[in-house]
Structure formats: structure tokens, C-alpha cells
Amino acid sequence: MMNRQEELNGKWMLTSAVSAGEDGASPEGTFLIIQGDDFERHTPAHVFKRKIKVDTTVDPHQIDLAITNEPDLGKTFLGIYRVEGDTLFLAHALPGRPRPTNFISTVENQQVLSISVKQH
């Protein structure tokens, strides 16, 4: 049986992204590759690399995304996630802001919400 962090492993195609309540936060063709504690967000222009740490003992599950390359080297996004079948819901705050408590992105909370589908 797969553990909760292992369910994140794989390639995920981004289908929706909202930042501070605005749609279109990521360019078309963006995808994620997650393997263990390595997390990469691939856009047509750049590969954003992070190291992740997850806590599956809380609901919603928590994820910390520590940026390991430019342009935000050394910063950490605090987030939450859930996996439903082949769909990954990921909400995170901007560096320095509190961890989200829900999967909603508004102008007020300045959160980023992305929805991705696992590729097989």
C-alpha cells in the first residue's frame, strides 16, 4: 500500500491555477514532477526547484516547499494539499505569509491554488 507522501510521486499536469483570486497564474503546458522530497514546477520559460516536507498527520495535509534555485532561492512556501484519485489540490501562501487553512484563493488571502492531474 502506498503511503501518503508516495501518492505525490509522479508527473502532474497543471489544469488550473489561481493566484490572489485571479485565474491563469501559470502558463499553459506547466507541469509538476514530484519524486520523494524533490519537487519541480516546469513552465515553458523556467524550471522552479523545491525541496518538500509533508505532514500527513494533520488534515488538510501540510506541505513546505523550500525554494532551491533562483529567482526566490532560500524562501519557503507554506501550503496544504489533498489528493483525490488522480487530482492534486495544492494551496500555498507567498513566502512570509501564514499557511493556508482552505483551498480558496482570494485577493484578501493572497493564496495560490493549483489543481493538477496525474499522468500515467
Secondary structure as the mmCIF struct_conf table of DSSP 4:
data_model
#
loop_
_struct_conf.conf_type_id
_struct_conf.id
_struct_conf.beg_label_comp_id
_struct_conf.beg_label_asym_id
_struct_conf.beg_label_seq_id
_struct_conf.end_label_comp_id
_struct_conf.end_label_asym_id
_struct_conf.end_label_seq_id
TURN_TY1_P TURN_TY1_P1 ARG A 4 GLN A 5
HELX_RH_3T_P HELX_RH_3T_P1 GLU A 6 LEU A 8
STRN STRN1 GLY A 10 SER A 19
TURN_TY1_P TURN_TY1_P2 ALA A 20 GLY A 21
STRN STRN2 GLU A 22 ASP A 23
BEND BEND1 SER A 26 SER A 26
TURN_TY1_P TURN_TY1_P3 GLU A 28 GLY A 29
STRN STRN3 PHE A 31 GLN A 35
TURN_TY1_P TURN_TY1_P4 GLY A 36 ASP A 37
STRN STRN4 ASP A 38 HIS A 42
BEND BEND2 PRO A 44 ALA A 45
STRN STRN5 VAL A 47 ASP A 55
TURN_TY1_P TURN_TY1_P5 THR A 56 THR A 57
BEND BEND3 VAL A 58 PRO A 60
STRN STRN6 HIS A 61 ILE A 67
BEND BEND4 ASN A 69 ASN A 69
TURN_TY1_P TURN_TY1_P6 GLU A 70 PRO A 71
BEND BEND5 ASP A 72 ASP A 72
TURN_TY1_P TURN_TY1_P7 LEU A 73 GLY A 74
STRN STRN7 THR A 76 GLU A 84
TURN_TY1_P TURN_TY1_P8 GLY A 85 ASP A 86
STRN STRN8 THR A 87 HIS A 92
HELX_LH_PP_P HELX_LH_PP_P1 ALA A 93 LEU A 94
TURN_TY1_P TURN_TY1_P9 PRO A 95 GLY A 96
BEND BEND6 ARG A 97 ARG A 97
HELX_LH_PP_P HELX_LH_PP_P2 PRO A 98 PRO A 100
BEND BEND7 THR A 101 PHE A 103
TURN_TY1_P TURN_TY1_P10 VAL A 107 ASN A 109
STRN STRN9 VAL A 112 LYS A 118
#
